[in-house]
Amino acid sequence: MNSQETPIWEDNLYLGSWKSGVGERFAVTAPATGETIAQLRLATTADVDRAASIAKAAERQWSEASFDQKAEILRRAAALLRDRAPEINAWNTRECGSIGPKADFELQATYEQAQMSAALPMQPYGSIFPSSMPGRRNYWRRVPLGTVGVIAPWNFPILLAMRSVFPALAMGNCVILKPDVKSAVCGGALMAQLLQDAGLPEGVFHVLPGGPEVGEALVEHPLIKMISFTGSTAVGRKIGETCGRMLKKAALELGGNNAQVVMDDADLNTASSCGAWGSFLHQGQICMQTGRHLVHSSIADEYIELLAKRAKNLNCGDPATEQVHLGPLINEAQARRVEDIVNRSVAMGAKVIAGGKRNGCYYEATVLAEVTEDMPAFAEEIFGPVAPVTTFDSDADACALVNQSPYGLAAAIHSKSTERAQRLANQLHVGMIHINDQTINNEFQVPFGGMGSSGNSGRFGGPANIEEFTTSQWVSVMDEGVQYPF
Ligand code: NAD
């Protein structure tokens, strides 16, 4: 697109193809500067109904498209992600405050999701079961659900939308995506262009940028057969309630308060590096963020010193114009929330060892020591660049501290004895555990998901996608009709 041209999403919505929208115009602002960088047409609740009807009409044709046609479109989408990397990354940086390496990582992970999804349509999708009835053949097969609603957050808006969109399409569903308005260009409009240019037939994919009311209308729409939601636990719970009432399938990937356990025999250099990456990457705005550093009391001083040294080396600034480690938080309200968690914890006795200051949307990489279980920095999901350190004296204490959180997304354990670390891992109620590594790990081919308040056991990735984005059907075949007593 030439820079003089009006982007298509300014006046149009992608409802299976670009159509003029009637909703309000939304000013997209760069969190780093507060400047308006684009205008976007918002969807209305009436658009949810429009999209659902268009998708319904496209369901059959798409589900019956051959497996190699689906695979080819997804492979083309993957190739286009690479071709358009400069444009997509520039939007990710300006619209979401992402630093270059985060934008690169997100794009690469989304590319891998597209590639993996392109391989799904050629996987076996059923089994043949024996029958006690002579002459009967029992097929059991996975079938598409129909239309899937995907509701995505703003923090990794491309990956967390497309990790559901691509596999749902691969399994023969139509998809309606509702991105967050704070990330609706890179996490919505650009993805509509991508799938259109990849050759996805009209009517199959839709993007409805909007707020909670649009999300609610999507969840409540009877033509939408599944909701794949990534976001906060509070909203996930509400969506789960509605889906439960409607008997609708729901995959809920929610918040976290992830612990990194550092045992007394750990390599503190690597543990502190993992801790810094886990707490500060993308300003801590990651569901798998290391929100609690649980450190054996005998090595805590040394660990805190190493972690604080790493934190003090990190600079904040506008990633669109400078080389920085930390960009802005998504908005000032979010930065104030982080500040409030730190201030309330300090008032209760926590010590600021590094950082601890806010400047508008920016918050410094912060290390807090002497954090106890009753403090907000321990108990709440921070979603900001803060590393709270709490000490323990035995492996049993560490286990109790990790499991005390109602969340159960990810954990890391550092010890030179992988046997000891695995003994602890076996007792943790979390969906993902990384030994001698950090909590923010994502591999497209491995099922991803949490326990407890972090989700309802939905899993994304690799073989889990086949089950997640389909339902099953038993078909029995008798060559000749059967006579029963009536
Ligand atoms: P959020 O729940 O406020 O919003 C997420 C999405 O839901 C947005 O698109 C929003 O518009 C929509 N929404 C809001 N209210 C809704 C409603 N009543 N009905 C339907 N949709 C509604 O979350 P957020 O603050 O944007 O994102 C941060 C949260 O997401 C954190 O808690 C984080 O841990 C979590 N998260 C989880 C994962 C994971 O994979 N488990 C990944 C990233 C983020």
Boltz pocket constraint, residues with backbone or C-beta under 6 A from the ligand:
constraints:
  - pocket:
      binder: B
      contacts: [[A, 151], [A, 152], [A, 153], [A, 154], [A, 155], [A, 156], [A, 160], [A, 178], [A, 179], [A, 180], [A, 181], [A, 210], [A, 211], [A, 212], [A, 213], [A, 214], [A, 215], [A, 216], [A, 219], [A, 230], [A, 231], [A, 232], [A, 233], [A, 235], [A, 236], [A, 238], [A, 239], [A, 253], [A, 254], [A, 255], [A, 256], [A, 286], [A, 287], [A, 288], [A, 381], [A, 383], [A, 409], [A, 450], [A, 454]]
      max_distance: 6.0
